[in-house]
Amino acid sequence: MQFASLAVIAVAMLASSSPARSQDVWHTTRVLLPGDVIRQDDIVAQPVPRPLPEALFADRDIVGQQIKRRVPADRPLTEPDVGPRIAVLASAPVTVLWSSGSLRMEMQGRAEESGAVGDEIRILNTQSGQTIRGVVTGDGMTEVRRAQ
């Protein structure tokens, strides 16, 4: 009986000294193109045979993010492949909201640069020709925020 206990301890020690199995990373299930928004069926968690720099580990939620460059099917995804979904495209019309106290104003402008929700972008006021800065709040929506 004591011999069996020593064997179990020896096996456990060998297992703990062997290299750890690599963590699963996200792989594509189909070709993903720039601008595609990642859906759950576009990715699958799989192990990689060797360490991969900038790999996106499967414990990270990437559904809803946007593909930045073409990624072939059955390939691991990396940090440069994925980013936040763009809500405002450069040169597109945008709604600009501005408020101060109880006063609210809405106007139309043109985005001078693309941005995801939370990004500050330049917006051309098409009536005055002036460029202002606004924060992207949603699809085609920005807000001018002034410090109080």
C-alpha positions as CSV (number, residue, x, y, z in Angstrom):
1,M,0.0,0.0,0.0
2,Q,2.8,2.4,0.8
3,F,4.5,1.7,-2.5
4,A,1.2,2.7,-4.3
5,S,1.2,6.0,-2.4
6,L,4.8,6.7,-3.4
7,A,4.0,6.0,-7.1
8,V,1.0,8.4,-7.0
9,I,3.2,11.1,-5.5
10,A,6.0,10.5,-8.1
11,V,3.5,10.8,-11.0
12,A,2.1,14.0,-9.5
13,M,5.6,15.4,-9.2
14,L,6.4,14.6,-12.8
15,A,3.2,16.1,-14.0
16,S,3.9,19.3,-12.2
17,S,7.4,19.6,-13.6
18,S,6.3,19.0,-17.2
19,P,5.6,22.1,-19.3
20,A,2.1,23.4,-19.0
21,R,-0.2,22.8,-22.0
22,S,-0.6,26.0,-24.0
23,Q,-3.8,28.0,-23.3
24,D,-6.5,28.0,-26.0
25,V,-6.6,30.9,-28.4
26,W,-9.3,32.1,-30.8
27,H,-9.2,30.7,-34.3
28,T,-11.3,31.7,-37.3
29,T,-13.9,29.3,-38.7
30,R,-14.1,31.2,-42.0
31,V,-12.2,33.9,-43.9
32,L,-12.7,37.2,-42.1
33,L,-12.4,40.5,-44.0
34,P,-11.6,44.0,-42.8
35,G,-14.8,45.6,-41.5
36,D,-16.5,42.2,-40.5
37,V,-17.9,42.3,-37.0
38,I,-17.1,39.1,-35.2
39,R,-20.0,36.7,-34.4
40,Q,-19.8,33.7,-32.1
41,D,-19.9,31.3,-35.0
42,D,-16.9,33.1,-36.7
43,I,-14.5,31.9,-33.9
44,V,-13.6,28.7,-32.1
45,A,-11.1,28.2,-29.2
46,Q,-8.2,25.8,-30.0
47,P,-4.8,25.2,-28.6
48,V,-1.7,26.4,-30.5
49,P,1.3,24.0,-30.8
50,R,3.8,26.8,-29.9
51,P,3.6,30.2,-28.3
52,L,2.2,32.8,-30.6
53,P,3.1,36.5,-30.0
54,E,0.0,38.7,-29.6
55,A,-2.4,35.8,-29.7
56,L,-6.0,36.4,-28.5
57,F,-6.6,34.0,-25.7
58,A,-10.0,32.3,-25.6
59,D,-10.8,33.7,-22.1
60,R,-11.1,37.2,-23.8
61,D,-14.6,38.2,-25.2
62,I,-14.1,39.4,-28.8
63,V,-17.6,38.9,-30.1
64,G,-18.8,42.3,-31.5
65,Q,-15.4,43.6,-32.2
66,Q,-14.3,44.4,-35.8
67,I,-11.7,42.7,-38.0
68,K,-8.9,45.1,-39.1
69,R,-7.2,43.0,-41.8
70,R,-7.9,39.8,-43.8
71,V,-7.6,36.6,-41.8
72,P,-7.8,33.2,-43.5
73,A,-10.0,30.4,-42.2
74,D,-8.6,28.2,-39.5
75,R,-6.0,30.7,-38.4
76,P,-5.3,32.1,-34.9
77,L,-6.4,35.7,-34.3
78,T,-3.9,38.2,-33.0
79,E,-4.1,41.7,-31.4
80,P,-3.5,43.5,-34.7
81,D,-6.3,41.5,-36.4
82,V,-9.1,42.8,-34.1
83,G,-10.3,46.1,-32.7
84,P,-13.3,48.0,-31.5
85,R,-16.2,48.3,-34.0
86,I,-16.1,51.6,-35.9
87,A,-19.3,53.6,-35.2
88,V,-18.5,56.7,-37.3
89,L,-16.7,56.6,-40.7
90,A,-14.5,59.4,-42.0
91,S,-16.4,61.7,-44.5
92,A,-19.8,60.3,-43.3
93,P,-22.5,62.6,-42.0
94,V,-22.9,62.7,-38.3
95,T,-25.4,64.1,-35.8
96,V,-23.7,66.3,-33.2
97,L,-25.3,66.8,-29.9
98,W,-24.3,69.7,-27.6
99,S,-25.8,70.5,-24.2
100,S,-25.1,73.0,-21.4
101,G,-27.4,72.9,-18.4
102,S,-31.0,72.6,-19.7
103,L,-30.0,73.9,-23.2
104,R,-29.6,71.2,-25.8
105,M,-28.7,71.7,-29.5
106,E,-28.4,69.2,-32.3
107,M,-26.8,69.8,-35.7
108,Q,-25.5,67.9,-38.6
109,G,-21.8,67.7,-39.4
110,R,-19.3,65.6,-41.4
111,A,-16.8,63.3,-39.7
112,E,-13.2,64.2,-40.5
113,E,-12.0,60.8,-39.1
114,S,-13.3,57.4,-38.2
115,G,-13.9,56.4,-34.6
116,A,-15.3,53.8,-32.3
117,V,-17.6,54.5,-29.4
118,G,-15.7,56.6,-26.8
119,D,-13.2,58.0,-29.4
120,E,-12.8,61.7,-29.8
121,I,-12.9,62.7,-33.5
122,R,-12.7,65.9,-35.6
123,I,-16.0,67.0,-37.1
124,L,-16.6,69.6,-39.8
125,N,-19.5,72.0,-39.0
126,T,-20.8,72.1,-42.6
127,Q,-22.6,75.4,-42.0
128,S,-19.8,77.4,-40.5
129,G,-16.8,75.6,-42.0
130,Q,-15.2,75.2,-38.6
131,T,-13.8,72.0,-37.2
132,I,-14.9,70.9,-33.8
133,R,-14.1,67.9,-31.6
134,G,-16.7,65.4,-30.5
135,V,-16.9,62.1,-28.7
136,V,-18.5,59.2,-30.7
137,T,-21.6,58.0,-28.7
138,G,-23.1,55.5,-31.2
139,D,-23.6,54.8,-34.9
140,G,-23.4,58.2,-36.7
141,M,-23.8,60.1,-33.3
142,T,-21.3,62.4,-31.6
143,E,-21.5,64.7,-28.6
144,V,-19.6,67.8,-27.9
145,R,-18.5,67.8,-24.2
146,R,-17.6,71.0,-22.5
147,A,-15.9,71.1,-19.1
148,Q,-18.2,72.8,-16.5
